[in-house]
Amino acid sequence: MSAVLASVVDVLASAPILTVFLVIGVGTAVGQIPFGPIRFGAAGALFVGLAVGALDPSLGENLTLLRSLGLGLFCYTVGIGAGNTFFRNLRRQLPLMALCVLALVLAGCAGAAYSRLTGISPAMDAGAYAGALTSPVLDSAIEAAGNQEPAVGYALAYPVGVAVAILIVALVIGRDWPGRRDPRPASADGLAATSVFLLRRVALSDLEAFQRNRIRISYLEREGVTRVVSPDEELLPGDKVVIVGAPNALEDAVHELGTGYDRCLAKDRTVVDYRRLTVSSTRVAGRTIGELDMHGRFRGVITRVRRGDLDLLANDDLVLELGDRVLAVVPSGDLERAADYFGDSEKSIAQIDAFSVGVGMALGVLAGLVAIPLPGGITLRLGVAAGPLVVGMVLGRLGRTGPFIWQLPHAANATIRQLGLLFFLAAIGLASGPDFAASAFSTTGLAVGGLAALIVVVNAVVLLAGARRVGLSAPRAAGGLAGLVGQPAILAFALSKRDDERVEAGYATLFALAIVVKIVMVQVLVAV
């Protein structure tokens, strides 16, 4: 049996690409196995990599480039995806962001004190800090320590961190504590459309719900003639219109304008037609809906935007991204012209702009090379994680620079992000396998498990108690905890318990910020 195993190890050692993809494939399958409410997902590649790497140290050699490439791609795509949300909600969510920074610092201090009492080395403490918070900043800890010891702490702490975080989110997500600064958003109930029979004269410029982008109006039927409503329209008694918005906004609009109308104006598509159009043209991507001037260009209107699995009301300030599917209502004769303008090509959005990705990644890596001196003789480098992340956030906020589109289609972003994370975790697991096997079932392993639980609990107490005190809702606080921890499985668990956009908003706000703070913290923990 040992001879067979030795032969297998020789084959794997001679073909590192085979080994990496074998670890990714088997690891992904293992990640789908449920352990109660927990599925480790992509992290399965880490654990399978540890098991395979433990067979022979040679299996984890020469994977530094793959590890750095995977981590850089993951962080860059996270930045591109989160940049716009991060900067747009910066002022509103400053209290949550401040709590995030405070929680991470206090958790790091508590973990360092625990490590001194239990004899855990600073390098192992830094790795456990990254692992308990399921963060890709492990690379920064390894660079700071100069060895693979942080990777062992990471692997020992990771499952404990995920389990404890999910248990805490399960306790919080269903609560309805007072959120005076964070009311339930109208879009949390989804979007709907209804027809209205007007009983009074009203100008759209005087209709508050329309001006505040709580509703969109598309069809207008007047004296038997149907057309698309104009933004400066004056509606008259007897008009029939189609209104789109959240259910409570629709109810208020119907009450203000007139009464419900039981005939669907959109059924007759001879004069006015509608279609979901895919944004694949660089003329459109990166621009707001208001900038497109749909009425002036096509005598039409956009009412909804489908982004991923979320339906968004098409307000004038919404920036369109490659891969968005807009619901355009236009005169029938202009529908094909509108489709050509938006691109409406699934094939086009399946491809990425290699120029923008290459330049963006290069700028990110360059930013990561810059050395920043800190008090105490510590030199901070953003490295291959935070450099691409920060540059990605800035470029994601810009959206476009002249003809260059920095954003990636939603599907392409998710694919690159997942692949980068799998490469990173597989490479880390293979390199750390021998050290992990020697420590997992020792007293050190048990001590690191306790350290991981302590780090997550301190973060949760500071963030959740602080969020409640400043008037933020439980859904946003739970989503923020998922973003602070940085584990998509925790976000998915929270959304399965409560379908509320505040959960995702909290996650997106803190995810990128938390990575930057954790990069600084792991380097500090190694040095102290």
MIMAR-746490 format. One record per residue: residue in one letter; x negated, y negated, z of N, C-alpha, C in turn. Coordinates in pm, whole numbers, plus 50000, padded with zeros to 5 digits. Each point is the difference from the previous one (the first is absolute). Example, Ala and Ser with C-alpha at 12.3 -4.5 7.8 and 13.67 -1.06 7.14 Angstrom:
// residues 2
A486815056950780500894988150000499104988050000 S500354989549928499184988150006500774989150073 
//
This chain:
// residues 528
M499175012050000500834988050000499134987450000 S498905000450078499114988650008499344997449865 A499725011049924499394998449869500954993149903 V501295003550008501004993749914500124985250035 L500064997150130500104986050044498794992049957 A498825006150010498784993249959500024996949850 S500555009349921500104997749855500954988649970 V501144999650071500964989149981499384986750035 V499274999650111499354987650043498974995549897 D499265009549943499004996549898500674993849878 V501145005649958500724994649885500494985950030 L500574998150118500524986850037498874989750013 A498885004150055498874990850016499414995949865 S500065009149902499444996949868500964991749915 A501264999150040501004992449922500794991050095 P499434988550041500684991450098501354994749952 I500164997649869501304995449950501065010750023 L499645012749975500925011050029500395000150147 T499034998250086500265000150144500944988750041 V499764988049948500844988550035501445002249957 F500195004349877501385001749953500695012050066 L499255010150035500585011050076500484995250136 V499194991950066500384994450130501244991049986 I500034991849895501154991249979501275008149976 G499925010149913501185007949969500545007550120 V499125007550067500445007650117500404990550113 G499244989150015500304990550107501364993449983 T500354996649877501314994049975501125009750035 A499805012949966501015010150036500135001250152 V498875000250068500035000950147500674987650059 G499784988549938500594987650051501514999649992 Q500615008649917501445000449989500665009250102 I499205007550074500565009050102500474991650119 P501305001350039500494991950112499585005650135 F499584991350087499745003350140500974991650082 G501215005350018501074992050059500344988749903 P500024987450046500314988849910498794995149922 I498845006650017498754994949943499605008049876 R499654992849896499315005749885498744991749979 F498865006449989498744992649992499744994549860 G500725004649899499874994449866498575000749949 A499494988649950498664999849941498935003950101 A500274998150129499005003450102499715015050003 G500865008149937499705014349990498675002549931 A499634991149905498725001549932498844998450097 L500164991550100498954998350100499805012950079 F501105006050046499895011850085499515012249922 V500465001649877499485011049917498534997449968 G499644987549974498604996749976499135003350120 L500514997550120499245003450121499785015050010 A501075007749968499905014650008499015005449896 V500094995049878499105004749895498574995250027 G499854987450040498684994650027499295007250113 A500785005650094499405007150113499315012949956 L500325004949880499395012549953498524998349972 D499634988149949498594997749967499774985049985 P498964994650062499744985549990499764995349856 S499545008749912499704995949863501254996049921 L501185004350046501244996949928500364985250011 G499504993250101500334986050018498914990449957 E498975005149936498894991449959500324992749869 N499384988549983500084992349875501414995649963 L500834997150100501374995549973500204985450041 T498914992950028500124986150046500664991149896 L499635001449874500574991749894501505002749986 L500395012650003501415003449987500804994450118 R499435001150118500664994750119500214984949989 S498974992849959500094985449989500964996049888 L499965007049888500914996949889501455002050041 G500285011250065501375002650044500504989650099 L499154996550095500404990150100500204986349938 G499104996149909500134987049935501284998949919 L500325010449924501244999949920501234999350089 F499985007650109501145000050092500224986050058 C498964994050051500144987050065500354989049900 Y499435000649880500304989849899501485000549959 T500525012049978501415001149960500944996350115 V499605002850123500804995450114500044984850002 G498864993649979499954985449998500844994149888 I499905005549879500794995249887501495001050031 G500425011250060501415002150028500534991550114 A499154997450101500484992950119499714985150000 G499164995449907499564986050003501124990049993 N500935001949907501084990349983500874999350124 T500385011750054500835000350121499274994050119 F498725003150011499204995150113499984984850004 F499674993749889499884985449999501374993250000 R501005006249936501324993849997500644999550139 N499795010450079500605000750133499044995950110 L498924993449962498944997250097500514991950118 R500714989149973500444991350110501075006850085 R500965006449933501105006150074499515011350091 Q498985007249956499595011950075498694998050075 L499614987650018498794997350078500055006050141 P501154999250071500025006250134499695014949996 L500585007249903499755014349989498545002749965 M499434991749915498605001649962499074997350117 A500324989850079499194997050118500065011650100 L501195005750016500155011550090499195011949950 C499965001749868499245011049941498524998750035 V499454988049981498584997850030499745002450149 L500864994550085499835001750145500065014750039 A500975007349943500165014250034498785008049959 L499474997749882498835007549953498764997150084 V499834987550041498844996550082500125006350139 L501184998850061500195005850134499875015249997 A500535006349894499885014649989498545004049985 G499234992249924498585002949986499264998850132 C500344989750077499374998250132500375011450094 A501295003850000500445011050087499325013049960 G499865002349869499335012149953498535000250036 A499354988549992498584999350036499795003050148 A500894994650085499915002950144500235014850028 Y501005005849935500285014450015498795008249955 S499374996049889498865007649947498834999750097 R499774988750064498914999250098500265009350118 L501265000750043500345008550114499895014949967 T500285003649874500035014249962498745004449926 G499074990949977498755003749936500065001049849 I501024994349939500094999949854499084989249945 S499215003349898499044990549944500724988749927 P499354988349987500624988949926500365003749856 A499145007949933500305003949862501255008749995 M500125009450093501195008650005501234991750035 D499844990350089501104991250039500514992249878 A499074994649920500394992549881500755008849902 G499525012449981500705009249910501375003750052 A500115002150131501305003250059500974988349989 Y499484987950012500824988049983500594999649859 A499145002749900500495000349862500965011649978 G499715011550057500855011749981501344998950068 A500024995050124501264998350071500924990549927 L499414990449929500784990349923500025003549851 T499685012749970500075005949865499524990349893 S498874993750024499544989249914498865004349910 P499964994849874498875003049912498744992250033 V499934993750117498804992350036498915008950056 L500195013149995498995009250049498644997549934 D500024996549872498754997649928499194989050068 S500654989750049499304989250069499345005050128 A500705008850072499445005550123498795008849971 I500085008049893498885008749964498784991749961 E500224989449922498884991349960499374993350121 A500844995650094499474993250119499235009750090 A500505012650011499365009750088498785006449935 G499995001049868498885006349931500035015150005 N501135006050041500145014550002501485003849981 Q500265013250005501375004849976500825001750128 E499454995650113500715001850127501374993250001 P500144987949943501354994049997501025008449924 A499565007449898500935008349923500565011350086 V499185005250090500485010550090501074994350094 G499724988150058501004993650085501284996949924 Y499854995749875501164997249915500885012349984 A499385011149962500765012349975500665005350127 L499334998650115500585004750125501184991250044 A499904987049971501034990750048501204998749906 Y499805002949872501034997349899501355006550032 P500065013350020501325006050022500684995050127 V499214997250104500574994750124500614986349975 G499294991449926500494986649971501315000249924 V500105008549898501245000849921501155004850087 A499785010550078501075005850081500514989950103 V499094993550071500414990450103500734988249939 A499504995049887500644988549935501425003449954 I500215011849944501335003949955500965001250118 L499535005550109500855001150120500424986250050 I499084990549999500324986550047500994993349905 V499775001349869500934994149902501395006250016 A500075013050025501305006650019500764994150119 L499284995950103500644994150118500474985749975 V499354992949907500264985749981500944997049885 I499925007549892500634996149875501524998550009 G500645007650087501454999250009500524989450097 R499114993150066500424990250100500434987049933 D500864992750067500504987249950499804989150105 W498734998150039499754989350096500204986549930 P500224989550077500274986849940498844995449911 G500314996849875498994995149907500414986449947 R499954990050088500554986849966499294993849880 R498735003249979499264994349888499975009249878 D500725011050009499875010249896501345006949974 P501004992749951501315006149978499955010349888 R500985008649998500085010349897500164993449863 P499125003049904500084993649869501205004949921 A500544991149918501175003649921499705011549905 S498795000249942499675010249903499845013950061 A499995000850135499905013050064501195008849968 D501124994049963501205007649967500095003149851 G498974996649923500015002749857500724989149922 L500035001749870500664990449912501245006249939 A500984991549974501245004449936500474988949907 A500975003149916500574990249908501535000450012 T500644988549984501454999450005500504989149906 S501235001549953500634989949915500904991250086 V500024986949969500754990350079500904991849909 F501234997850045500944991049933499994986850076 L499584989249931499854987250069501334993150024 L500134994150119501214992650036499714985250017 R498744996149986499694985850016498834996249909 R499864987249976498904994849919498754998950088 V498855004449947498754999050075498834999549902 A499074991050025498764999549921498965008950067 L499265007649920499005008950057498944992250079 S499774987649962499034991850074500484996950140 D501305001750025500574997450133500275013050077 L499785011449934500285012850064498755004350079 E500084999350132498835002250085499405013849980 A500825010449994499495013649986499225001749870 F500444993149894499315000849871498674992350007 Q500024988350058498794991950008498955006150092 R500445007450101499075006350094499615014149958 N500375003749877499645013049943500525011850081 R501184998350059500645011250068500865008049903 I500404993949889500795006949898499494996049862 R500305008349899499794996749861501345001649927 I500264991549902501245000649923499625002549854 S500635009949938499645003749863501134997249901 Y501035008349999501094998549903500954988750038 L500494993049898501064990050016501045002249890 E501255002350040501105000949904500924988150021 R500204992249894500864988250007500914999849877 E501305000350026501004999749893499765011049898 G499665012150051499845011649914498665001249932 V499124990450018498675000349938498965003150108 T499155010149971498975004150096498624995249955 R499204995050094498634995949973499215000950130 V498704996749990499154999850120500104986150062 V500114999650132500164987450070498724991649987 S500144986949997498874990849995499624995750141 P498704997650027499584996150136500644987150049 D500404991149909500634987450040501505000249974 E500565012049997501435001949968500904993650106 E501164995149952501084996150091501135010049979 L500275008050102501035010349991501374993850025 L501015005249928501344994350005500995010350053 P501114995450056501045009350043500465008649882 G500145012950023500385009349894498825007049936 D498774995150023498825006949949499815013350072 K499395009349929499615012750061498495001349986 V499325003450110498555001249998499575013050068 V498795004549968499385011450068498904994850090 I500055003950127499044995450100499215012150050 V498664998350015499115010450051499344995050128 G499935008650100499334996350125500195010850104 A499544997350121500235009050111501484999950036 P500535010950057501445000850029500544988450081 N499294995750105500524989050082499984986849923 A498984998049913499964987949918501125000049897 L500325011749945501115001049904501334996850067 E500165005250120501264997650072500194985150026 D498954993250042500104985550024500284992449870 A499365004249890500194993149873501425001649948 V500535012150010501395002449955500964991550081 H499784999350129500884992050087499934985249964 E498804995449962499824985849969500554996449862 L499885009249904500354996749862501455003149964 G500515010950056501365003749959500395013450057 T500195009949911500445013150043499375010649911 G499995012450048499445010849921500815002549874 Y499335005249899500625002649869499745014649967 D501065007649970499865014549990499515004849863 R499794991249904499485004249868498514996849992 C499215009749956498554998149989499674993149868 L499504987950007499684992549879498865006449920 A499155007550067498825005649933500335012049912 K501245005150009500355011649918500054996649851 D500394987949968500064995749860498624994549962 R499265007649916498634996349968499874995249855 T501114995949942499964995649860499364986149987 V500274991150095499494986349992498794998150091 V500115004850123498924999250098499595014150038 D498705002650004499505013450032498954999150110 Y499645011450057499005000450106499165012549985 R498784999450050499125011749995498874998150100 R499525011250054498784999850082498814999649906 L499174989650011498844998349915498735001250084 T499065007849952498745002050071499034988649968 V499444994050104499014989349982498665006549965 S499654999449871498715005449957499204989849920 S500564988149977499314989649924499194991050093 T498784996849959499164991150080500504985649995 R500914997049906500604986649997500924997750119 V500555011050052501024999250105499425003050137 A499185010450010499455004250129499214988750065 G500174998350130499314989650074500714986750000 R501154999149934500784987549998501275001850082 T500514988950052501255000650074501185000849903 I501135004650052501205000749917500414986249953 G499844990150087500334986349961499174994949884 E498725004049996499114995649893500385005949864 L500715011050001500375006549873501094992349926 D500814992250073501094992249939500875009049913 M500615010050063500835009649926501174993349928 H500604989950063501144993649935499564992249876 G498914992450012499534992449885499455008749889 R499435011450036499365008549901500975009749933 F500925005750080500905010349946501484997650032 R500304988650063501364997450049500455011150094 G499065005150080500295011250088499564997550143 V500035010650080499654999150141499485013650047 I499084999950096499565012350068500675000450136 T500635011150032500725001050128499275008550103 R499295010549955499325008950094498645003849944 V499125004050092498685005149963499775012950078 R499755010749927499705012950063498495001550011 R499495000950122498555001350024499785012350087 G499395010249941499895012550073501395005650024 D500345002250127501325004950036500904989050056 L499574987549990500724989050062500654991249894 D501294996650020500714990749914499944986150063 L499444990349930499854986450050500924990649926 L500584990350072500784989749935499054990849924 A500354996749877499084992849911500044985150027 N499424995650111499954985750026498904993549917 D500094987049983499104992949908498545000650041 D499715002150129498625000150048499355013749997 L500745010349962499475013650000499005001749885 V498765004350034498965002249899500145014149945 L500125001049867500155012949936498655006949988 E500025013250017498795008149990500155010149888 L498875004449947500035010549900500705012350056 G500935005649925500745011750046501344996850062 D500274987250033501324996250049501055002949892 R501215003150044501125002049906501064989450032 V500134990549910500934988950021501335003249934 L501104996350067501335001549941500344986849932 A499904999849867500234987949922501415000349942 V500734988850017501334998249942499894989049896 V500205003649873499804990549889501075002449894 P500204990349910500885002549886499545012449923 S500945008049952499675012849937498984998549889 G500114989649921499084998249889498584996750041 D499784996050127498674996250047499345010950085 L500685011350017499485010250092498675005849951 E499915003349873498755005749948498884989850004 R500324987549976498984989550007499484998750143 A500905001050098499594999650140499145012050035 A500365011849947499215012050026498584998449946 D499864994149882498664997749943499214990250087 Y500684990050056499324990050082499435006250127 F500785008750064499555006350124499055011649974 G499975004849878499155011549965500785012749996 D500665003250112500895011650012499335012849950 S498765002150042499245011849955499475007650121 E500495012150022499495008450107498565004349972 K499665001949874498645004149964498984989450038 S500364987449978499064989150029499664999250147 I500995001950088499734998650143499345012550057 A499925010749920499275011950045498504997949985 Q499614989549929498594996949980499614988250089 I498744999650040499524989150084499084991049919 D499894987650044499074990649939498625002550060 A499175007349928498695003750053499144987850029 F500194989249924499224987950024500304994250138 S501284998350032500364993950128499605009050117 V500185013149986499615009150108498484999950018 G499265000349888498544999950008499454987350062 V500504988649954499534987350054500414998550146 G501245003750032500474998950138499205008750094 M499735012549962499205008950084498574994850014 A499434994949890498644994750007499924988350097 L500984990949993500034988850093500155004950144 G500815010350019500205005450134498745006150057 V499285007749918498755006150046498964989350031 L499944989549914499074989150027500324993150132 A501304997650024500394993850128499615008950117 G500075013149981499645009250107498535000350031 L499164995349908498555000050022499524988050081 V500844989950012499604987850070499885002850150 A498864996450057499755002150143500454987850079 I500815002350103500534989150083499465001950141 P499134990950048499455001550136501064996850105 L500055008250104500934998050111499204998550129 P500614994150104499304998950129499585013650052 G498895000350072499535012550056499085007749907 G499574993849891499105006849908500685009849906 I501345000049997500745009049912500134993649862 T499735007849897500194995449863501205007249940 L500964992449956501235005749945499954999749847 R500215011549940500215000949857501395005749976 L500754993749914501335005049970499945013949938 G498925002749926499795013449948500955003649888 V499985012849965500765004849886501495001350032 A500364998250127501425000550037500614986050001 A499514991350088500624986850017499714990649885 G498845001549934499714991249886501055001249891 P500215012049943501075001749901501384996850055 L500235002650129501314997250058500304985149999 V499064991950049500214985650009500124993949859 V499105003849911500074994949863501315004549934 G500415012450023501265004849946501194992050050 M499994996350128501104992050055500074986249933 V498834993949980499974986849936500515001049856 L499515010049927500425001749860501475004149992 G500465008050097501415003750003500894988050022 R499534990650079500764987650022500004991449873 L498864999149932499934992249877500905005849892 G500025013249992500855006549901499384999849862 R499704988249951499384998749870499124987649997 T498975000449916499144988549976499944998349849 G500734990249949500084998549855500575012549938 P499295006149906500525012149935499745012950078 F499274999350112499605012050072501015003350111 I500545012049997500965004750101499245008450102 W499964995450124499275007350104500845011150063 Q501294998250003500865010150060500025012649916 L500285011150066500135012849933501455004550003 P500455007349897501355005850008500145008250129 H501194999850057500235006650129499565014649996 A500385007249894499675014349992498495002149986 A499354991649919498555001349981499264996950130 N500464989750070499394996450128500085011750098 A501195006050010500195011250093499135011949963 T499865002649871499195011449955498524998050031 I499494988249964498584997250026499725000050150 R500914994250076499844999650146499925014050058 Q500925008749957500045013650053498745007749960 L499584998649874498825007249954498754995250073 G499884986850019498854994750072499945005250143 L501155000350066500055004950138499635014850007 L500475008049904499695014349999498515002449979 F499384992649907498565001449979499244996650128 F500404989150064499334995650123500125010550110 L501225004850025500225009550109499325013349973 A500045004749875499345012749967498494998950021 A499414989149953498554998250016499604998950146 I500784992650077499714998650143500125013650071 G501055007449968500195013050064498875009649970 L499575000849874498915009049963498694996150069 A499744987050010498754995650062499995001950151 S501184999850062500095000450147500335013850054 G500245009749913500445013250044499125006750103 P498675000749978499165006950099500054993650139 D499934986650007500054993350130501365001750066 F501074999749921501345001850056500165013950061 A499535010249930500145013750049499305001750134 A498914992850020499255001350125500654992650117 S500944990649972500544991450106501495001750026 A500745006049908501464999750007500555006150128 F499465011150043500575007150114499134998950125 S499264989350005499154997650117500684989950092 T499374997250113500534989850090500004986349933 T499034997949910499984987549923501234998749914 G500415010949936501204999849917501244996250080 L500155005650119501144996650084499944985450045 A498814995350031499844986150043500354990449887 V499615003349877500324991449886501515000049974 G500675011450021501455000449986500694990550097 G499514999850126500554990550097499714985649961 L498814997749944499644986649954500934995349889 A500325008949907500904996649889501374996150052 A500535007850093501324996950057499984986450070 L498944997350074499884987250071500004988449901 I499255001149892499894989149902501364997049939 V500755010349960501314997949938500994994150100 V500005005050123500954995150101499734985350033 V498754996250015499684986050030500474991049886 N499735004049877500464992249885501514998749999 A500695011050026501464999949995500594991250109 V499485000950120500534992050111499834985249973 V498814996049956499734985749975500874995049885 L500035007449889500734995349882501514999950023 L500555010850053501465001050014500524990650109 A499324999850115500454991150107499874985449957 G498914996749931499834986449952501024996249895 A500315009249907500994997349897501374997350061 R500375007850100501294997850064500034986550072 R498894996450062499974987650076500104987849908 V499415000649879500054988449911501235000149910 G500895009850018501284999749929500035007249867 L499065009349977500025008049878500815012750023 S500605005049893500895011650011499225012950019 A500725010250050499395013250016499585006149867 P500814998949892499535005649872498714993749950 R499874986650011498774993649954498825004050090 A500245001150129498935004050091499565014349974 A500965009049974499655013949970499235001049869 G500454992549899499264999749874498624994150018 G499894989750085498704994150028499065009950067 L500535008350091499165010250064499515010049897 A500895004049907499575009049893498914993749915 G500124986949973498974993249922498714998550077 L500094997250130498804998950083499265013350003 V500755010950020499375013250000499505003449860 G500734995749896499555001949863500335013449941 Q501075006550050500335013449954501324999749924 P499995002749868501255000249923501035009950053 A499545011050060500955009850054500844994050111 I499424990950077500754993650108501044990549942 L499644992849894500964991449933501165008249943 A499685011249935501065008549944500925005350109 F499435003550114500825004850112500924988950051 A499474987850012500814988850048501154997149904 L499725000349869501054997249901501045011149995 S499595012250032500985010950003500974998550116 K499584992650103500864997850116500814987249988 R499484990249922500714987349990499614993249867 D500974999149911499764994149868500184984850011 D498894993150025500034985750025498744994049942 E500144989649915498834994449934499014993550097 R500474996950122499084994350098498925010150041 V500315013049990499005010350030498854998949900 E500344999549871498964999049897499274986650005 A500744989450032499374986850008498954999750112 G500335005650114499055000650111498785008249964 Y500225011049930498895008749959499064992649904 A500594993749896499184993149900499224988450059 T500604993150097499354988450060498755003850078 L500075011250073498915003450090499005009949942 F500395007349897499125010649951498634994649960 A499994990049910498734994649952499244992650110 L500734992050079499354992750109499345009650098 A500715010950033499475009650097498725006549950 I499935002849871498785006149945498804990850020 V500204987149973498904990450017499554999650146 V500964999250093499664999350142499305012950044 K500475011449952499415012750040498585001549946 I499744994549882498635000449947499054992650094 V500424988550049499184992450094499845007850131 M501115005750049499985006750130499105012350001 V500035008249894499185012150003498524996550001 Q499624989149935498594996050002499614994650137 V500924992950063499734995150135499885011750097 L500905010049986499985011550091498735008149986 V499475001249879498755007249981498844992650068 A500064986649997498894992050051499984998750151 V501175001150067500044997550144499615012350081 
//
